[in-house]
Amino acid sequence: MATFTQLASGNWRVQVRRKTRYVAETFRRRKDGEEWALEMERNIDRNGSSKPRVVRNVRTLGDLIDLHDEDMREVGKPPRRSKAAVMASLKTELGSVKLPALNRERLIEFGRKRAKQGAGPATLAIDLSFIRTIVTHAVAVHGIEVSAEEARLARVALSHLNLVGKSKERDRRPTQDELDELIEYFETNRRQFIPMGRIVRYAVATTLRQEEICKPEWPLVDMKKRLVVIQDASGTTRQMSGRYFLLISEELRCLEGRPLRHSLILDRA
């Protein structure tokens, strides 16, 4: 029996469950989804292929990454900056690997290569976690025949080789002399257009993330009330459009005198 769900984008998500088989597909028009669902049910009844048309073109890990990205955007969950960067890197390194060749040996080889390039245990753990997530998504949502177990076994093997592990906890903060040296380097570099000295001071004063520092625009800043709205910040829920951040004296000094003609509060002068 087919289930039809209209997504926030206006598209229709169609799911077919029949005789222990499951397939899903997204359509712009419900009528197209109904025709596809009927075709899938007939194919399953005839013991034919139940794979949707999009799956027939999925042959490599790069295809799986694109499919995962498309599905997440379809439901209003596009990858954020860090995840998008990891996915782009994986597509560059492993995107051309055929699905039958995406096995434990190939992933271990990838892990060894990344370690030689300087990737630490925590970075490599993130890479393998995303690979497993992407593969599991392909199996669960689209019924693509690819094994997520291979990624798990590769992680176990790389853990035994001490190439995968947890990140090391920082045991100290930078001293004021070290910060002053960094700021002096940035502010005396004539080729430096990004105001890194100001960004460093603001980051130390606020402890905000990179995106939370550079993304806010002047309409979100109230200098009189000493408030800035951080939109889509880490930790906010879907129902919240942002959170208010109270600026203290040091943080205000970083913003005072900034030209209002620039949209970003820490844009270059």
Summary of the structure (lengths in Angstrom):
residues: 269
radius of gyration: 24.3
end to end distance: 60.9
largest distance: 74.8
contacts: 707
relative contact order: 0.07
helix: 51%
strand: 13%
